[in-house]
C-alpha cells in the first residue's frame, strides 16, 4: 500500500475515534504543549486547502518558523466545532496541498503522531498498524520540523515489536510507537523504553516539556 493510502486510512481511523469523544475530552490537554485535543485536530487539517505557493509564501513571511505559521493557521481553524472538525477530517482524508508532498509522507507522519498525541493524553491506547508505523519512524528521523534527528544522535533505536532499527551507538529499545513519540519530544512515552541510552534520550526530551 502506498503512503497516500496509508495516510488516508490513518485519517479515517482518527475521525472514527474523534466521534467517540465527549465535549469535555475535546477540551482536554493533548501531548502537544499548550494545545487541547481540539487544537491538535484543527492544526492537523489546517493546511489541506493551502497550495504550495501560498505555503512557501507563508513560511517566508513567518521567518521560516513552522511554529509561528502553525499558530496562524490554528487561528483560522480553532473556532470550528468538534462536529465540523470531524467532518473536515473525513472530507479531506486523502492528503492534499503540503501534506501530500513526497507521496503523503508528511500527511502520514503528522497524522499518526498527532493521533497518538490525543490518544495518549486521554488514556485511550491503540495498536498502530505496523505498515503505517514503520515508514513514519523512518521519515521522522529526517523531517526538519521534528526534533528526532537531534534527539537520536549517538543512539541506536531498536523496536521490540516490529523489524525496525535506526542509528548506531548506545541502545534504546521499546515498542515502535513509544520510540517514535519519545524521540519526537513526548516524554510521556519514555517510561515504556529501556536500554543504556535511555538516560541520554531522556535528558534531551524532558527539557522540551
C-alpha positions as CSV (number, residue, x, y, z in Angstrom):
1,X,0.0,0.0,0.0
2,X,1.4,3.4,-0.9
3,X,1.9,6.3,1.6
4,X,-1.1,8.2,0.3
5,X,-3.4,5.2,1.0
6,X,-1.8,4.7,4.4
7,X,-2.3,8.4,5.3
8,X,-5.9,8.3,4.2
9,X,-6.6,5.2,6.3
10,X,-5.0,6.9,9.3
11,X,-7.2,9.9,9.0
12,X,-10.3,7.7,8.7
13,X,-9.3,5.9,11.9
14,X,-8.8,9.3,13.6
15,X,-12.2,10.5,12.5
16,X,-13.8,7.3,13.8
17,X,-12.0,7.8,17.2
18,X,-12.9,11.5,17.4
19,X,-16.6,10.7,17.1
20,X,-16.4,8.8,20.4
21,X,-15.1,11.8,22.4
22,X,-17.2,13.8,24.8
23,X,-17.2,17.6,24.7
24,X,-15.0,17.6,27.9
25,X,-12.5,15.4,26.1
26,X,-12.2,17.8,23.2
27,X,-11.1,20.5,25.6
28,X,-8.6,18.3,27.4
29,X,-4.9,18.9,27.1
30,X,-3.1,16.9,24.4
31,X,0.6,15.9,24.5
32,X,1.3,19.0,22.3
33,X,2.4,21.7,24.7
34,X,-0.3,24.4,25.0
35,X,-2.7,22.6,22.7
36,X,-6.0,21.0,23.5
37,X,-7.4,18.0,21.6
38,X,-9.5,20.4,19.6
39,X,-6.4,22.4,18.7
40,X,-4.5,19.4,17.6
41,X,-7.3,18.3,15.2
42,X,-7.6,21.8,13.9
43,X,-3.9,22.0,13.2
44,X,-3.8,18.6,11.6
45,X,-6.2,19.6,8.8
46,X,-5.4,23.4,8.6
47,X,-3.1,23.1,5.5
48,X,-5.3,20.9,3.3
49,X,-6.5,23.7,1.1
50,X,-3.3,25.7,1.1
51,X,-1.5,25.5,-2.2
52,X,2.3,25.1,-2.3
53,X,3.0,28.6,-3.5
54,X,0.8,30.0,-0.6
55,X,2.5,27.6,1.8
56,X,6.0,28.7,0.8
57,X,5.0,32.4,0.9
58,X,3.6,32.0,4.4
59,X,6.7,30.2,5.5
60,X,8.8,33.1,4.3
61,X,6.6,35.7,5.9
62,X,6.8,33.9,9.2
63,X,10.5,34.0,9.2
64,X,10.9,30.3,8.3
65,X,9.4,29.4,11.6
66,X,7.0,26.4,11.4
67,X,5.7,27.2,14.9
68,X,4.6,30.7,14.0
69,X,2.9,29.6,10.8
70,X,1.1,26.8,12.7
71,X,-0.3,29.2,15.2
72,X,-1.6,31.4,12.4
73,X,-3.3,28.5,10.7
74,X,-4.7,27.4,14.0
75,X,-6.4,30.8,14.5
76,X,-8.3,30.2,11.3
77,X,-9.5,26.7,12.2
78,X,-9.6,26.7,16.0
79,X,-13.1,28.1,16.3
80,X,-14.7,25.2,14.5
81,X,-16.9,22.8,16.4
82,X,-16.0,19.2,17.0
83,X,-18.6,18.1,14.5
84,X,-17.2,20.5,11.9
85,X,-13.7,19.3,12.5
86,X,-14.6,15.6,12.2
87,X,-16.5,16.3,9.0
88,X,-13.4,18.2,7.6
89,X,-11.1,15.3,8.5
90,X,-13.4,12.9,6.7
91,X,-13.8,15.1,3.6
92,X,-10.0,15.6,3.5
93,X,-9.0,12.1,4.4
94,X,-6.7,12.0,1.3
95,X,-3.9,14.4,1.9
96,X,-3.7,17.4,-0.4
97,X,-1.5,20.5,-0.6
98,X,1.7,20.5,1.5
99,X,0.6,17.3,3.4
100,X,0.6,15.4,0.1
101,X,4.3,16.1,-0.6
102,X,6.6,13.1,-1.1
103,X,3.8,10.6,-1.5
104,X,1.9,12.0,1.5
105,X,4.8,11.2,3.9
106,X,4.1,14.5,5.7
107,X,0.4,13.7,5.9
108,X,1.0,10.2,7.2
109,X,3.6,11.3,9.8
110,X,1.8,14.3,11.1
111,X,-1.5,12.4,11.2
112,X,-0.1,9.4,13.1
113,X,1.9,11.3,15.6
114,X,-0.9,13.7,16.4
115,X,-3.4,10.9,16.6
116,X,-1.2,9.4,19.4
117,X,-0.9,12.9,21.0
118,X,-4.6,12.7,21.5
119,X,-5.0,9.1,22.5
120,X,-2.1,9.1,24.9
121,X,-3.4,12.2,26.6
122,X,-6.8,10.7,27.0
123,X,-5.6,7.3,28.1
124,X,-7.1,5.6,25.0
125,X,-4.2,3.5,23.6
126,X,-4.4,1.5,20.3
127,X,-2.3,-0.9,18.3
128,X,-0.8,1.2,15.5
129,X,-0.8,-0.8,12.2
130,X,2.9,-1.7,11.6
131,X,2.6,-0.9,7.9
132,X,1.9,2.7,8.9
133,X,4.3,2.9,11.9
134,X,7.5,1.7,10.1
135,X,7.5,4.4,7.3
136,X,6.6,7.1,9.9
137,X,9.6,6.1,12.0
138,X,11.9,6.3,9.0
139,X,10.6,9.7,7.9
140,X,10.5,11.2,11.4
141,X,14.3,10.7,11.7
142,X,14.9,13.2,8.8
143,X,11.8,15.5,8.9
144,X,13.1,19.1,9.6
145,X,10.1,20.3,11.8
146,X,10.6,17.3,14.2
147,X,13.3,17.1,16.9
148,X,14.0,13.4,16.3
149,X,17.2,13.9,14.3
150,X,18.8,15.8,17.1
151,X,17.4,13.6,19.9
152,X,18.8,10.4,18.4
153,X,22.3,11.5,17.8
154,X,24.7,8.8,19.1
155,X,21.9,6.4,19.9
156,X,20.7,3.2,18.3
157,X,17.0,2.7,18.4
158,X,15.6,-0.8,18.2
159,X,11.9,-1.6,18.1
160,X,10.8,-4.7,20.0
161,X,7.5,-5.2,18.2
162,X,8.5,-4.7,14.5
163,X,11.5,-5.1,12.3
164,X,12.9,-1.6,12.6
165,X,16.1,0.0,13.9
166,X,18.0,3.2,13.4
167,X,21.4,4.7,14.1
168,X,24.5,3.5,15.9
169,X,25.7,3.9,19.4
170,X,24.1,3.3,22.8
171,X,20.9,1.3,22.5
172,X,17.4,2.4,23.4
173,X,14.7,-0.3,22.9
174,X,11.0,-0.5,23.2
175,X,7.7,-0.6,21.2
176,X,8.0,1.3,17.9
177,X,5.2,3.7,18.7
178,X,6.8,4.6,22.1
179,X,10.2,5.1,20.4
180,X,8.6,7.4,17.8
181,X,6.7,9.5,20.3
182,X,9.8,9.8,22.7
183,X,12.3,10.9,20.0
184,X,9.7,13.4,18.7
185,X,9.7,15.1,22.1
186,X,6.9,13.3,24.0
187,X,8.3,12.5,27.5
188,X,5.0,10.6,28.2
189,X,6.5,7.6,26.2
190,X,9.8,7.5,28.0
191,X,8.7,5.0,30.8
192,X,8.0,2.4,28.1
193,X,11.6,2.4,26.9
194,X,14.7,0.8,28.2
195,X,18.4,0.4,27.5
196,X,21.7,2.1,28.3
197,X,20.9,5.0,26.1
198,X,17.6,5.9,27.7
199,X,19.2,8.4,30.2
200,X,20.7,10.3,27.3
201,X,17.4,10.4,25.4
202,X,15.6,11.4,28.5
203,X,18.0,14.3,29.1
204,X,17.2,15.6,25.6
205,X,13.5,15.2,25.6
206,X,12.4,16.3,29.1
207,X,13.8,19.9,28.8
208,X,11.4,20.5,25.9
209,X,8.4,19.7,28.0
